[in-house]
Amino acid sequence: MKTLIHTHPCPMLIQVTKGRLKHVRGEKINFFKAGDAFIESNNGGAHYLKNVGKTPVILHVGVVSIVGMPKAINK
């Protein structure tokens, strides 16, 4: 699994509950595993996510938004 390159217009708290995830924003690469959490914000810039493990990745996402605002915008 690999997402499209995208941004978020609203802040999000993401917790990885299963699997291993690669997070790529430009030249910056981070890896997250089950039990890790990270924040995405509206000024974080374009990025993509990729499953780098053998099991599916499961994420729990908390979003702070207003009605009608998209949660992600593909680039």
N, C-alpha and C positions, 0 to 999 in steps of 0.2 A: 504494500500500500504506500502510495506517495500522493500527497495533496498537490493541488495546483499552487502556484505562487499567489499569495494573497496578503491582505492587510485586515486589521480589525478597527472599525471606527469607535468601538467602545471597549473598556477594560474587561479582562477576563482572568479568572483564577483557574488554572488547569492542574488536575491531579492525575498522575498516571497510576492506574490501579492494576494493570496487567500489561506485560510486554516491555519492549525497549524501543525508544523513540529517538530519532535524530532530528534536531531542529536546526535549520540552516537559514541565516539572515545575512546575505552578502557573503563576506569572508569568515564570518563568525559561526562556528559550529558547536552545538551543545548536545549532549546525550542525557536522556532521562530514562529511568527505570521505574518499575512498580514501587510505589511509596514516595516518589519524588513529586514535587509540585513547583509550578512556575507561574509567572504573571505575564500576560500579553497586554499591551496598552495601545491606545490609538496613535501614539507617536513612536511605536516600535519599528515601523517600516515593513516592507514586503519580506515574506519568508515562506518556507514550506516545511512540511513534516514528512518523515519517512519511517516506516516500521523497519527496524534493522535486526529484529529477533525472529525466532522460528514460530512464535505464537502471535495471535492477533493482539493488537494494542487496544486497550480499553481506557478511555479518558473520562473523567467527570469534570464538567466545565460549569463554572459559575459566571454569569454575565451580568454586568451593570449597564442597563440600557434604557431607552424609552420605547414606547410602542411604535412600531413601524420602522425602527432603525435596523438595517441589516447587521447580522453578527459577523459576517466576513464579506470582503469584496475581492473577487479574483482579478488578477492583473493580466 
